Amino acid sequence: MYKSEFGKRKKMKFSSPNEFYETLGFLAKSEGNCKIYREDNQKQGAWSYEVRANCLKNLKKFPKPLKNKFTKGRGKGVLHRINCNEFFEGLINQHDYQLSITEVNGPVDSV
């Protein structure tokens, strides 16, 4: 279901339903550009887990809403990371996306 904004701080924003669904299509046929995973931060004292994406290659092909959420990559081969729990949980719960990695217990580069 289309929504124009996701997140609490530095929101992920979509200018139109078309941009939203193009972004979903990009992620669906990722071709190894990124991996969506759950990081179990609560095991390290945080209040909850986090669903994120690691961006691995072809950064120029990423849609603008994803590029706007790039943060520094962490781990071997990770160029950027995208943090937006609400957006990624929506992909999983409403659009049947699958996690690339179901659980990360330690640093991401250990996977």
C-alpha positions as a Markdown table, in Angstrom:
| # | Residue | x | y | z |
|---|---|---|---|---|
| 1 | Met | 0.0 | 0.0 | 0.0 |
| 2 | Tyr | 1.4 | 3.4 | -1.0 |
| 3 | Lys | 2.5 | 5.8 | 1.7 |
| 4 | Ser | 4.5 | 9.0 | 1.0 |
| 5 | Glu | 6.7 | 8.9 | 4.1 |
| 6 | Phe | 8.4 | 6.3 | 6.3 |
| 7 | Gly | 10.4 | 6.7 | 9.5 |
| 8 | Lys | 10.7 | 9.1 | 12.4 |
| 9 | Arg | 13.9 | 11.0 | 11.7 |
| 10 | Lys | 15.2 | 11.9 | 8.3 |
| 11 | Lys | 12.2 | 10.2 | 6.7 |
| 12 | Met | 12.2 | 8.2 | 3.6 |
| 13 | Lys | 10.0 | 10.2 | 1.2 |
| 14 | Phe | 8.3 | 9.3 | -2.0 |
| 15 | Ser | 7.1 | 12.1 | -4.4 |
| 16 | Ser | 4.4 | 9.9 | -5.9 |
| 17 | Pro | 2.9 | 6.4 | -5.9 |
| 18 | Asn | 4.8 | 5.8 | -9.1 |
| 19 | Glu | 8.2 | 6.5 | -7.4 |
| 20 | Phe | 7.2 | 4.3 | -4.5 |
| 21 | Tyr | 6.3 | 1.3 | -6.7 |
| 22 | Glu | 9.4 | 1.8 | -8.9 |
| 23 | Thr | 11.5 | 1.6 | -5.7 |
| 24 | Leu | 9.7 | -1.6 | -4.7 |
| 25 | Gly | 10.4 | -3.1 | -8.1 |
| 26 | Phe | 14.0 | -2.1 | -7.9 |
| 27 | Leu | 14.3 | -4.0 | -4.5 |
| 28 | Ala | 12.4 | -7.0 | -5.8 |
| 29 | Lys | 14.8 | -7.5 | -8.7 |
| 30 | Ser | 17.8 | -6.3 | -6.8 |
| 31 | Glu | 20.3 | -8.4 | -8.9 |
| 32 | Gly | 22.6 | -8.4 | -5.9 |
| 33 | Asn | 22.7 | -4.7 | -5.5 |
| 34 | Cys | 21.5 | -4.9 | -1.9 |
| 35 | Lys | 20.5 | -7.3 | 0.9 |
| 36 | Ile | 17.7 | -6.7 | 3.4 |
| 37 | Tyr | 18.4 | -8.1 | 6.8 |
| 38 | Arg | 17.3 | -8.0 | 10.5 |
| 39 | Glu | 19.9 | -7.0 | 13.0 |
| 40 | Asp | 19.0 | -8.2 | 16.5 |
| 41 | Asn | 20.3 | -5.1 | 18.4 |
| 42 | Gln | 18.1 | -5.9 | 21.5 |
| 43 | Lys | 20.6 | -8.7 | 22.3 |
| 44 | Gln | 23.2 | -5.9 | 22.7 |
| 45 | Gly | 21.1 | -3.7 | 24.9 |
| 46 | Ala | 19.1 | -1.7 | 22.4 |
| 47 | Trp | 15.3 | -1.6 | 22.8 |
| 48 | Ser | 14.5 | -3.6 | 19.7 |
| 49 | Tyr | 15.7 | -5.2 | 16.4 |
| 50 | Glu | 16.3 | -3.2 | 13.3 |
| 51 | Val | 15.5 | -4.1 | 9.6 |
| 52 | Arg | 18.1 | -2.6 | 7.3 |
| 53 | Ala | 19.6 | -2.9 | 3.8 |
| 54 | Asn | 23.2 | -3.2 | 2.9 |
| 55 | Cys | 24.0 | -1.6 | -0.5 |
| 56 | Leu | 26.6 | -3.6 | -2.3 |
| 57 | Lys | 27.0 | -2.4 | -5.8 |
| 58 | Asn | 25.6 | -0.3 | -8.7 |
| 59 | Leu | 24.8 | 2.7 | -6.5 |
| 60 | Lys | 23.9 | 4.9 | -9.4 |
| 61 | Lys | 20.9 | 2.6 | -10.2 |
| 62 | Phe | 19.3 | 3.1 | -6.7 |
| 63 | Pro | 16.1 | 5.1 | -6.8 |
| 64 | Lys | 16.3 | 8.6 | -5.2 |
| 65 | Pro | 14.3 | 7.7 | -2.0 |
| 66 | Leu | 16.9 | 5.0 | -1.2 |
| 67 | Lys | 19.9 | 7.2 | -2.1 |
| 68 | Asn | 18.6 | 9.9 | 0.2 |
| 69 | Lys | 18.8 | 7.4 | 3.1 |
| 70 | Phe | 22.3 | 6.1 | 2.5 |
| 71 | Thr | 24.5 | 6.0 | 5.6 |
| 72 | Lys | 28.1 | 4.8 | 5.9 |
| 73 | Gly | 28.4 | 1.1 | 5.1 |
| 74 | Arg | 29.6 | -1.3 | 7.8 |
| 75 | Gly | 31.2 | -4.6 | 6.9 |
| 76 | Lys | 33.2 | -6.1 | 4.1 |
| 77 | Gly | 31.8 | -5.1 | 0.7 |
| 78 | Val | 29.1 | -2.9 | 2.1 |
| 79 | Leu | 29.3 | 0.5 | 0.4 |
| 80 | His | 26.3 | 2.1 | 2.1 |
| 81 | Arg | 23.5 | 1.1 | 4.5 |
| 82 | Ile | 19.9 | 2.1 | 4.6 |
| 83 | Asn | 18.1 | 2.4 | 7.9 |
| 84 | Cys | 14.3 | 2.7 | 7.8 |
| 85 | Asn | 12.7 | 0.0 | 9.9 |
| 86 | Glu | 9.1 | 1.1 | 9.1 |
| 87 | Phe | 9.7 | 0.9 | 5.3 |
| 88 | Phe | 11.5 | -2.4 | 5.4 |
| 89 | Glu | 9.0 | -4.0 | 7.8 |
| 90 | Gly | 6.2 | -2.8 | 5.4 |
| 91 | Leu | 8.0 | -4.6 | 2.5 |
| 92 | Ile | 8.1 | -7.8 | 4.5 |
| 93 | Asn | 4.6 | -7.6 | 6.1 |
| 94 | Gln | 2.6 | -6.1 | 3.3 |
| 95 | His | 4.4 | -6.9 | 0.1 |
| 96 | Asp | 5.8 | -10.4 | 1.0 |
| 97 | Tyr | 9.5 | -9.5 | 0.6 |
| 98 | Gln | 11.9 | -11.9 | 2.1 |
| 99 | Leu | 14.9 | -11.1 | 4.2 |
| 100 | Ser | 18.3 | -11.8 | 2.6 |
| 101 | Ile | 19.6 | -12.7 | 6.1 |
| 102 | Thr | 17.2 | -13.5 | 8.8 |
| 103 | Glu | 19.2 | -12.6 | 11.8 |
| 104 | Val | 22.5 | -10.9 | 12.5 |
| 105 | Asn | 23.9 | -11.6 | 16.0 |
| 106 | Gly | 27.3 | -10.0 | 15.7 |
| 107 | Pro | 28.8 | -7.4 | 13.4 |
| 108 | Val | 27.4 | -7.5 | 9.9 |
| 109 | Asp | 30.7 | -8.4 | 8.4 |
| 110 | Ser | 30.7 | -11.7 | 10.2 |
| 111 | Val | 27.8 | -13.0 | 8.1 |
